[in-house]
Each structure stands twice: as C-alpha cells, then as structure tokens.
Amino acid sequence: MERKHIDADAALREVARKNHITVEEVRKEIWLAIIAAMCDPDPAIQRVWREIPHAGDLLTPEDFITYIAKQCLPQ
C-alpha cells in the first residue's frame, strides 16, 4: 500500500474552508485545545505529549496534525 503524504497545511486550509473561517482561526482553536490538554497532570498523559515529535520548543498545530495523521495510517 502506498503511503500518503501528510500535509498539515492542506488539512488546516480544508478545515477553514469547510467552517468558513480563516486558517489562523483554525490554528488558534487547535492551539488552545492542545494547551488545555497538555495541562492534564496525569504522568501518563504528560508522557504521551512529550513523545509527539516537534521541531521547535513548542508543539504546533501542524506537528500535532502530522503526528495524529501518521497514527491513523496502516503500519
């Protein structure tokens, strides 16, 4: 089976288009959800968040989308 390329920017644009909002509004909402979820004090939850790969100091919506999408692909 051919692996699909994961394009987080395209996903953000599609969500924005379907919801009649800007890409920045989508990014902001995802960012707020990430922040809220990362505040869970459970060590197991914190470990999962630390395991998500990201290039910079902070996890971005694009990092999160790419990670989750890859988890959905057949191994």
N, C-alpha and C positions, 0 to 999 in steps of 0.2 A: 504494500500500500504506500502510495506517495505521501510524504509529509507535506502538510500545508504550511505556507509561510504565515507567521503570526504578525499582523500589522496592527499594533495597538492604536496608532494614529487613525487608521481607517475605521477601527471599531468606535473610537470616540466621535469621529465625524458622523458615522451612521446613527449612533445613539442621539446625537444632537439633532440630526435631520428628522429622525422619527418623532422626537419630542418637541420640535420647533423651538429649540433653544441653541445657544452658542456652544462651541466646543469648550470654551473656557468655563461656562456654567456646568457642563458635564464634568470636567476635570475637578472643579471646586467641590461638587457634590460627592464625587468618588473620594477625593482627598479628605473631606470631612468624615466620611464613613470609615476610611482607613484609620484616621486619628482616633475616632471613637472606639473602634475595635481593638486598636493597639493599647488602649488604656486598661484592658482586662488584666487584672493582677495574677490570674492563674499562670503558674510557671509553664505548663504545657502549651498554653496559648501563646505565651511570650516566645517560647522556643520556635513555634511554627512561624511566627512573624520574623524572627531572626534568620530563619532558613530561606526566606524568599530572597533570591539574588537581586541586587540593585547596584548600579554603577556608582552613585554618589553617596553622600552621607544619609540622605533621606530616601525612603521608598516613594516612588512616584506612581501616579495612576497608571502610567504606561508600563512600569515594572510589574505592577500588580496584575494588570490585564494579561500581559505576556505570560506571567507565571501561571495564572489560573487557566488560561487557554491551553498551555502545554500540559497541564494536569488532565485535561479532557481528551487529549489525543491518545490514541492507542499506543501502547508501549511496544 
